[in-house]
Amino acid sequence: MIETNPGYGAAYIDRGIAYHAKGDSDRAISDFTKAIESNPQDADAYDNRGTAYRGKGEIDRAIADYGRAIQINPKHAGAYYNRAAASLGRGEIEHAIADYSKAIEITPRYAHAYFNRGRACRAKGDDDCAIADFTKAIEITPQDADAYYTCAPRQGGNRLRHCGLHQGDRDQPAERRSLQQPQQRLRGHR
């Protein structure tokens, strides 16, 4: 499709997602950029490129692309979530909490946003906030063991354990964690 219609942005996005899945961030970024050139108002193209940049450790560029996706589509919960994860990875806890909160406002049953906002609250030292968010994540997805594990009591009476900031290891459910960087579920065009 790209060869016969190089202006077809959706094909670039889909191919970019495939490159990203193979670990070829540079080619993914190139294709997402071509999709943006084809349609500068495609919020998913910016969000996906931001995720590819984040996978390369180019956090400033990732945050800029997430911001552009949000500017285009203020209801893009995934872009808020991704920007929050990037901010949390940089230790910008208040920014992360604000973006996770916005993602939750847009999509009230966004369990991973509750879970990760809980991690941010924990990093901030607000255990009550963390417990409330982990509890909500459990309510939404009771089959997700991560939230239970995080809230499990441990020796010494502390209600929380393993809530620290570990780059990339708790930004997503366990079944995806071993295969990809945090929040790498890119959005293609259907």
NUROVO-992677 format. One line per 2 residues: for each residue x, y, z of N, C-alpha, C. Coordinates in pm, 1 decimal, decimal comma, always signed. Layout:
X Y Z X Y Z X Y Z | ... $
# end
This chain:
+82,0 -118,6 +0,0 +0,0 +0,0 +0,0 +86,9 +125,7 +0,0 | +196,3 +124,1 +76,3 +282,1 +242,5 +84,4 +345,0 +272,8 -51,4 $
+385,3 +168,0 -124,1 +448,6 +188,9 -254,1 +352,3 +252,6 -354,6 | +225,0 +212,2 -350,6 +127,9 +264,2 -446,4 +64,8 +395,5 -401,1 $
+65,9 +420,7 -269,8 +6,1 +543,1 -216,5 +90,1 +593,5 -99,7 | +203,0 +658,2 -128,7 +294,8 +700,1 -21,6 +234,2 +801,8 +74,9 $
+122,2 +861,6 +41,9 +57,5 +956,6 +131,3 -41,0 +892,2 +227,5 | -50,6 +760,6 +225,7 -145,5 +688,5 +310,4 -85,7 +669,7 +449,6 $
-115,0 +763,9 +538,7 -54,7 +766,7 +671,9 -82,4 +644,4 +756,0 | -202,1 +586,9 +744,1 -236,7 +469,8 +825,3 -141,1 +353,5 +798,3 $
-99,2 +337,1 +674,2 -5,6 +228,7 +642,3 +129,4 +253,1 +710,4 | +172,4 +379,6 +714,6 +298,0 +410,6 +784,7 +284,9 +379,9 +934,0 $
+170,4 +412,9 +991,3 +151,0 +383,3 +1133,7 +156,5 +233,0 +1157,1 | +83,6 +159,0 +1077,1 +82,1 +13,6 +1096,6 +221,3 -47,3 +1077,2 $
+294,0 +0,4 +976,2 +429,1 -51,8 +956,0 +520,8 -7,3 +1069,7 | +503,4 +115,0 +1116,2 +581,7 +162,8 +1230,4 +559,4 +77,1 +1353,7 $
+435,0 +37,8 +1376,5 +404,2 -50,7 +1489,6 +476,1 -184,7 +1472,1 | +476,9 -235,9 +1350,6 +546,2 -362,7 +1324,4 +696,9 -348,3 +1347,6 $
+755,3 -239,2 +1299,7 +898,3 -215,9 +1325,3 +925,2 -205,7 +1474,8 | +838,9 -134,9 +1543,2 +857,0 -118,7 +1687,9 +850,6 -254,1 +1758,9 $
+756,8 -338,2 +1716,5 +743,5 -472,0 +1776,7 +869,8 -555,1 +1755,2 | +939,8 -530,4 +1643,9 +1064,9 -602,0 +1615,6 +1183,8 -538,2 +1687,3 $
+1162,2 -425,0 +1753,7 +1270,3 -357,5 +1823,4 +1346,5 -258,4 +1737,6 | +1294,4 -226,1 +1620,7 +1361,2 -132,7 +1530,3 +1300,0 +7,0 +1548,1 $
+1340,0 +73,3 +1655,5 +1283,7 +204,0 +1689,8 +1310,8 +309,1 +1584,0 | +1428,0 +306,3 +1523,2 +1460,8 +408,5 +1423,4 +1366,5 +402,2 +1303,3 $
+1342,0 +282,1 +1254,1 +1249,6 +269,2 +1140,3 +1106,1 +302,4 +1182,7 | +1070,5 +264,3 +1305,4 +936,7 +297,0 +1356,4 +919,5 +448,6 +1361,5 $
+1018,0 +517,1 +1416,3 +1011,3 +663,3 +1425,0 +1002,0 +724,5 +1285,6 | +1078,1 +671,8 +1192,5 +1072,8 +721,6 +1055,1 +932,2 +707,4 +996,4 $
+871,1 +591,3 +1017,9 +736,1 +571,3 +964,1 +632,5 +657,5 +1036,3 | +643,8 +672,2 +1166,6 +549,3 +757,7 +1238,4 +565,1 +903,2 +1192,7 $
+687,8 +942,9 +1164,3 +712,1 +1078,6 +1114,1 +647,4 +1097,1 +977,1 | +658,1 +996,3 +890,8 +593,5 +1004,4 +759,3 +441,9 +1011,6 +773,7 $
+386,5 +938,9 +869,1 +242,1 +946,1 +893,5 +203,0 +1086,5 +939,7 | +286,0 +1147,8 +1022,8 +260,2 +1284,2 +1070,1 +267,9 +1382,1 +953,1 $
+366,1 +1363,6 +866,7 +377,0 +1449,8 +748,3 +254,4 +1435,3 +659,6 | +201,2 +1314,2 +652,1 +82,4 +1287,8 +571,3 -42,7 +1349,7 +634,5 $
-49,4 +1345,1 +767,4 -163,7 +1400,4 +840,0 -115,2 +1458,6 +972,0 | -80,9 +1587,3 +974,5 -28,2 +1650,0 +1096,1 -126,7 +1653,8 +1212,9 $
-252,3 +1616,3 +1189,7 -351,9 +1615,8 +1297,0 -381,1 +1474,7 +1349,6 | -293,8 +1378,8 +1321,7 -312,4 +1240,8 +1366,9 -248,7 +1224,1 +1504,9 $
-331,9 +1231,5 +1607,3 -282,6 +1222,2 +1745,5 -215,6 +1088,3 +1772,8 | -268,9 +980,2 +1716,2 -207,9 +848,3 +1738,6 -66,9 +839,9 +1681,5 $
-42,7 +905,9 +1569,3 +91,5 +903,8 +1510,6 +191,2 +969,3 +1605,9 | +152,6 +1082,4 +1665,9 +240,3 +1147,5 +1763,6 +257,6 +1061,6 +1888,3 $
+148,7 +1003,9 +1937,3 +156,2 +919,4 +2056,6 +247,1 +800,1 +2031,2 | +229,7 +735,4 +1916,5 +313,9 +620,0 +1883,4 +460,1 +659,2 +1867,6 $
+485,7 +772,1 +1801,3 +624,7 +815,0 +1785,7 +684,7 +847,3 +1922,0 | +604,6 +907,4 +2009,7 +651,7 +934,1 +2145,0 +691,7 +806,7 +2216,7 $
+612,5 +702,2 +2199,3 +644,3 +574,7 +2262,4 +772,6 +515,3 +2204,6 | +792,7 +529,6 +2074,7 +916,8 +480,8 +2013,6 +1036,7 +561,1 +2065,1 $
+1020,3 +693,6 +2075,7 +1127,6 +775,6 +2133,0 +1156,4 +732,9 +2277,3 | +1051,8 +709,3 +2352,5 +1069,9 +668,8 +2491,6 +1147,3 +537,4 +2499,3 $
+1115,7 +446,1 +2407,9 +1187,2 +318,7 +2404,6 +1336,0 +335,1 +2377,3 | +1371,4 +443,9 +2308,3 +1512,7 +473,5 +2281,8 +1576,0 +555,6 +2392,5 $
+1497,7 +593,1 +2491,6 +1549,5 +675,0 +2600,5 +1548,4 +823,8 +2571,5 | +1483,2 +864,1 +2463,0 +1474,3 +1006,0 +2426,6 +1347,0 +1064,8 +2488,2 $
+1353,9 +1082,5 +2619,4 +1236,0 +1117,7 +2697,5 +1182,6 +1256,3 +2663,3 | +1269,6 +1353,8 +2643,2 +1221,1 +1488,1 +2608,6 +1140,7 +1486,5 +2478,9 $
+1190,1 +1415,2 +2380,3 +1118,1 +1405,9 +2252,9 +987,0 +1329,9 +2270,9 | +990,2 +1225,6 +2353,1 +868,5 +1149,0 +2380,4 +762,8 +1237,8 +2444,8 $
+802,3 +1310,6 +2547,3 +707,3 +1397,5 +2617,5 +652,8 +1504,8 +2524,0 | +737,5 +1557,2 +2437,2 +690,8 +1657,3 +2339,8 +585,9 +1596,7 +2246,4 $
+608,5 +1473,3 +2199,4 +511,2 +1410,0 +2110,3 +381,3 +1376,0 +2183,5 | +391,4 +1329,0 +2307,3 +269,1 +1303,4 +2384,3 +190,9 +1433,4 +2402,5 $
+262,9 +1541,7 +2429,3 +197,7 +1671,7 +2444,0 +127,6 +1715,8 +2317,4 | +189,9 +1691,4 +2203,0 +128,0 +1727,5 +2075,0 +3,8 +1641,2 +2049,8 $
+10,8 +1513,2 +2084,7 -106,8 +1425,6 +2070,1 -222,3 +1477,3 +2155,6 | -191,7 +1521,7 +2276,1 -293,4 +1575,3 +2366,8 -348,5 +1707,2 +2313,6 $
-261,3 +1788,3 +2257,0 -305,6 +1915,2 +2198,8 -404,8 +1890,9 +2084,8 | -376,5 +1791,3 +2003,4 -465,1 +1756,5 +1891,5 -594,9 +1694,5 +1942,6 $
-582,9 +1603,5 +2038,8 -699,0 +1533,5 +2092,8 -692,9 +1534,4 +2245,3 | -752,7 +1634,7 +2308,1 -748,7 +1645,9 +2454,6 -815,0 +1529,4 +2528,4 $
-883,0 +1442,3 +2457,3 -947,3 +1325,6 +2519,0 -867,3 +1196,8 +2494,8 | -741,2 +1209,5 +2460,2 -655,0 +1094,1 +2429,0 -594,5 +1041,0 +2559,6 $
-669,7 +955,1 +2627,1 -626,6 +903,2 +2756,9 -491,4 +833,0 +2749,0 | -466,5 +761,6 +2639,2 -339,1 +691,1 +2624,2 -220,2 +784,6 +2619,9 $
-235,6 +900,4 +2557,1 -125,5 +997,2 +2551,3 -97,9 +1054,6 +2689,8 | -203,2 +1081,4 +2768,4 -182,4 +1127,1 +2906,3 -111,4 +1018,9 +2987,1 $
-156,3 +895,0 +2971,0 -94,9 +783,6 +3042,6 +53,4 +771,2 +3005,7 | +82,3 +775,1 +2877,2 +221,0 +760,9 +2832,7 +307,9 +875,8 +2880,8 $
+254,6 +998,3 +2875,4 +332,0 +1113,0 +2924,1 +354,9 +1100,5 +3074,8 | +255,5 +1051,1 +3146,1 +271,1 +1029,9 +3290,1 +381,7 +928,5 +3318,3 $
+382,6 +818,7 +3243,6 +485,3 +716,1 +3263,9 +624,7 +772,4 +3236,5 | +636,3 +853,5 +3132,0 +766,1 +915,5 +3101,8 +806,4 +1012,1 +3212,9 $
+711,5 +1088,8 +3261,2 +740,1 +1183,1 +3370,0 +779,3 +1109,0 +3496,9 | +708,9 +1001,8 +3528,2 +740,7 +923,2 +3647,5 +880,8 +865,0 +3637,2 $
+917,1 +818,6 +3518,9 +1051,7 +765,1 +3497,6 +1160,2 +869,7 +3519,0 | +1124,9 +996,2 +3499,9 +1219,6 +1106,5 +3523,4 +1212,2 +1158,8 +3665,8 $
+1124,9 +1100,8 +3746,0 +1111,2 +1145,5 +3884,1 +1022,0 +1267,3 +3900,5 | +948,4 +1302,8 +3796,3 +857,1 +1417,1 +3801,5 +721,1 +1367,5 +3849,8 $
+714,4 +1342,8 +3979,1 +600,5 +1274,5 +4039,0 +471,5 +1354,9 +4025,6 | +476,3 +1484,9 +4053,5 +354,4 +1566,1 +4045,9 +299,1 +1570,0 +3903,1 $
+388,0 +1582,1 +3804,5 +342,6 +1579,1 +3665,0 +278,3 +1444,2 +3632,0 | +341,2 +1338,3 +3678,8 +288,7 +1204,3 +3652,9 +150,0 +1188,4 +3715,3 $
+134,5 +1230,1 +3838,9 +4,2 +1218,3 +3906,3 -102,0 +1297,2 +3830,1 | -68,0 +1417,7 +3787,5 -164,4 +1500,5 +3713,1 -206,0 +1432,5 +3583,1 $
-111,3 +1375,1 +3509,8 -145,7 +1310,6 +3382,8 -220,0 +1178,6 +3403,5 | -180,4 +1099,8 +3503,3 -256,9 +978,5 +3532,8 -399,8 +1015,7 +3571,9 $
-414,4 +1122,6 +3649,8 -547,9 +1167,6 +3690,7 -632,1 +1207,7 +3570,5 | -571,0 +1274,8 +3474,4 -643,8 +1314,8 +3353,8 -684,3 +1191,9 +3272,8 $
-595,8 +1094,6 +3261,6 -629,7 +970,5 +3190,5 -748,4 +902,0 +3257,5 | -750,6 +902,5 +3390,8 -860,3 +841,9 +3466,1 -989,3 +921,9 +3447,0 $
-977,8 +1053,4 +3444,3 -1095,6 +1137,7 +3421,5 -1159,3 +1105,1 +3285,4 | -1075,8 +1084,1 +3185,4 -1124,2 +1053,8 +3051,0 -1177,8 +911,3 +3043,1 $
-1107,9 +818,4 +3105,5 -1143,9 +675,6 +3102,1 -1148,4 +624,0 +3246,0 | -1262,0 +639,4 +3313,3 -1270,6 +608,8 +3456,7 -1236,5 +465,1 +3495,7 $
-1240,2 +372,5 +3404,0 -1207,1 +233,7 +3438,5 -1067,9 +193,7 +3386,7 | -978,0 +288,6 +3378,7 -842,3 +268,1 +3328,9 -756,6 +214,4 +3444,3 $
-763,3 +83,2 +3464,7 -699,0 +19,8 +3580,0 -549,3 +47,8 +3587,3 | -481,3 +43,6 +3473,7 -336,7 +65,6 +3475,6 -302,5 +209,5 +3515,7 $
-389,4 +302,9 +3481,1 -366,5 +441,4 +3523,6 -381,2 +452,8 +3675,9 | -481,7 +385,3 +3732,0 -494,3 +383,8 +3878,6 -371,7 +319,1 +3941,8 $
-331,6 +205,2 +3887,8 -216,4 +133,8 +3943,6 -92,0 +222,5 +3943,3 | -64,8 +285,2 +3830,5 +57,0 +365,0 +3820,5 +46,4 +498,4 +3893,5 $
-73,6 +554,4 +3903,5 -88,9 +672,7 +3988,2 -64,2 +633,6 +4133,5 | -106,5 +512,4 +4170,1 -75,8 +461,3 +4303,9 +73,5 +451,6 +4328,5 $
+148,1 +407,5 +4228,0 +294,9 +402,5 +4239,8 +351,8 +541,4 +4259,4 | +297,3 +638,6 +4185,9 +344,8 +776,0 +4198,4 +312,0 +831,1 +4337,4 $
+191,2 +801,8 +4386,4 +154,5 +844,9 +4522,0 +248,8 +783,1 +4624,7 | +280,1 +656,9 +4605,1 +372,7 +587,5 +4696,4 +510,4 +653,0 +4692,1 $
+556,6 +687,5 +4574,4 +687,2 +752,2 +4560,8 +687,3 +888,3 +4630,0 | +572,2 +951,2 +4632,4 +555,9 +1081,5 +4697,0 +544,8 +1066,5 +4848,9 $
+523,4 +943,6 +4895,6 +509,3 +919,0 +5038,7 +365,4 +923,5 +5087,0 | +270,9 +923,1 +4995,6 +128,8 +929,9 +5030,9 +69,0 +789,3 +5022,5 $
+86,3 +712,5 +5130,8 +39,2 +573,9 +5132,6 -111,8 +563,6 +5121,3 | -186,7 +656,8 +5180,2 -332,5 +650,6 +5172,4 -379,6 +663,3 +5026,9 $
-321,6 +757,0 +4954,5 -353,3 +774,7 +4812,5 -315,9 +648,8 +4735,0 | -197,7 +594,4 +4763,3 -151,4 +474,6 +4693,3 -246,1 +358,0 +4717,8 $
-284,4 +336,9 +4841,8 -373,9 +225,4 +4874,4 -508,5 +243,6 +4805,2 | -561,2 +365,5 +4805,7 -689,6 +391,8 +4738,4 -680,2 +358,1 +4589,3 $
-570,7 +399,2 +4525,2 -556,4 +371,7 +4381,5 -532,6 +223,9 +4353,1 | -452,1 +157,2 +4434,1 -431,1 +13,8 +4413,2 -562,3 -62,2 +4435,5 $
-639,6 -18,4 +4534,7 -769,3 -81,4 +4561,3 -862,5 -64,3 +4441,5 | -864,3 +53,5 +4384,1 -949,1 +78,3 +4266,7 -902,7 -8,6 +4148,9 $
-772,2 -20,2 +4129,9 -720,3 -105,2 +4022,3 -764,7 -250,0 +4042,7 | -764,4 -295,9 +4166,9 -809,8 -432,5 +4197,4 -958,7 -446,6 +4168,4 $
-1037,6 -345,5 +4204,5 -1181,8 -349,8 +4177,3 -1208,7 -362,9 +4027,1 | -1133,4 -288,4 +3948,9 -1155,4 -287,2 +3804,0 -1107,1 -415,9 +3738,8 $
-990,4 -463,3 +3779,5 -933,1 -585,2 +3720,1 -887,6 -679,7 +3831,4 | -980,8 -749,4 +3893,8 -944,0 -836,2 +4005,8 -850,5 -950,6 +3966,6 $
-840,6 -980,3 +3837,5 -751,9 -1087,9 +3792,7 -606,0 -1043,2 +3780,8 | -578,8 -912,8 +3796,4 -443,0 -859,9 +3781,1 -368,8 -870,7 +3913,8 $
-277,2 -964,2 +3920,9 -205,7 -992,0 +4045,2 -114,6 -878,1 +4089,0 | -69,6 -792,2 +3998,2 +22,3 -684,0 +4034,6 -34,6 -596,4 +4145,6 $
-159,0 -557,3 +4133,8 -217,6 -467,6 +4233,5 -229,2 -537,6 +4368,4 | -267,1 -666,3 +4369,3 -273,1 -739,8 +4495,1 -135,0 -747,1 +4558,9 $
-37,1 -780,0 +4479,2 +99,0 -794,1 +4529,8 +149,0 -663,6 +4589,3 | +119,4 -555,2 +4524,8 +165,5 -425,1 +4570,5 +103,6 -389,3 +4704,2 $
-19,7 -427,2 +4726,0 -90,2 -391,9 +4849,6 -76,7 -497,1 +4958,4 | -8,2 -605,8 +4932,4 +0,6 -713,4 +5030,8 +74,9 -668,8 +5155,8 $
+25,8 -711,7 +5272,3 +99,0 -678,9 +5395,4 +233,4 -750,4 +5396,9 | +329,1 -690,1 +5460,7 +458,1 -757,3 +5472,9 +501,0 -754,5 +5617,9 $
+602,6 -829,3 +5647,2 +653,5 -836,7 +5782,2 +684,6 -696,6 +5833,3 | +647,1 -669,5 +5955,4 +671,3 -537,3 +6010,7 +547,6 -448,0 +6000,9 $
+440,3 -498,6 +5939,9 +314,1 -428,1 +5938,5 +296,1 -325,3 +5828,1 | +395,9 -303,7 +5744,9 +380,6 -207,1 +5636,1 +278,1 -260,6 +5537,5 $
+178,8 -177,2 +5502,2 +71,5 -221,3 +5413,2 +115,7 -228,6 +5268,0 | +227,8 -168,4 +5234,7 +272,1 -165,6 +5096,2 +409,5 -228,1 +5084,9 $
+432,7 -294,1 +4973,4 +566,5 -342,6 +4944,0 +587,2 -341,2 +4794,0 | +708,8 -336,0 +4755,2 +747,4 -339,7 +4614,3 +678,4 -230,2 +4533,9 $
+668,8 -113,0 +4595,1 +602,7 -1,1 +4527,1 +703,7 +99,4 +4476,1 | +830,5 +70,3 +4489,6 +931,0 +166,5 +4448,8 +932,5 +189,0 +4299,2 $
+1005,0 +290,3 +4259,2 +1016,1 +320,2 +4117,1 +1126,5 +234,2 +4058,1 | +1087,4 +137,5 +3982,8 +1182,5 +51,4 +3913,4 +1160,8 +73,2 +3765,6 $
+1254,4 +138,2 +3701,0 +1241,6 +178,9 +3560,3 +1179,1 +69,5 +3475,3 | +1053,6 +90,5 +3437,8 +990,4 +5,6 +3338,9 +935,1 -126,2 +3386,6 $
+953,5 -162,8 +3515,0 +913,5 -297,6 +3548,6 +771,7 -309,2 +3601,6 | +703,0 -198,6 +3628,0 +567,7 -212,3 +3680,8 +471,1 -117,0 +3611,6 $
+503,7 -70,8 +3492,8 +417,4 +21,7 +3419,7 +308,9 -50,1 +3342,1 | +305,7 -180,7 +3348,9 +212,7 -255,0 +3265,2 +184,3 -390,0 +3327,5 $
+83,5 -459,8 +3281,0 +52,3 -590,4 +3336,9 +162,5 -691,3 +3308,2 | +171,7 -791,6 +3393,7 +280,9 -888,8 +3386,2 +289,7 -958,7 +3251,4 $
+176,1 -987,9 +3189,6 +181,3 -1061,8 +3063,8 +248,2 -983,9 +2951,8 | +255,6 -849,7 +2962,9 +320,6 -768,4 +2860,5 +460,0 -724,3 +2903,6 $
+486,6 -726,4 +3032,9 +609,0 -667,4 +3084,1 +734,7 -731,2 +3026,6 | +735,9 -860,3 +3008,7 +857,8 -926,9 +2964,9 +886,6 -906,2 +2816,6 $
+789,2 -861,5 +2740,1 +806,9 -850,9 +2596,3 +841,2 -711,0 +2548,8 | +800,0 -608,5 +2622,0 +809,8 -473,6 +2569,7 +846,0 -375,2 +2678,9 $
+881,3 -255,6 +2636,3 +900,6 -145,4 +2728,7 +763,8 -102,6 +2781,0 | +760,2 -20,2 +2886,4 +633,0 +23,4 +2942,1 +541,4 +88,6 +2839,2 $
+415,5 +53,4 +2847,2 +307,6 +110,8 +2766,0 +343,7 +118,4 +2619,8 | +385,5 +6,3 +2565,2 +425,4 +2,1 +2425,8 +312,5 -43,1 +2333,7 $
+192,6 -53,1 +2384,5 +80,8 -91,9 +2300,2 +48,4 +26,8 +2210,5 | +98,5 +19,9 +2091,5 +78,9 +130,5 +1997,6 -55,6 +117,0 +1929,8 $
-106,8 +229,9 +1884,7 -238,3 +232,0 +1824,4 -228,7 +246,0 +1673,0 | -281,7 +144,9 +1605,6 -285,4 +148,9 +1459,8 -421,0 +198,1 +1412,4 $
-430,4 +209,3 +1284,0 -557,5 +248,6 +1222,3 -626,0 +125,0 +1170,8 | -752,3 +115,5 +1199,6 -828,7 -3,2 +1157,6 -915,4 +31,1 +1041,8 $
# end
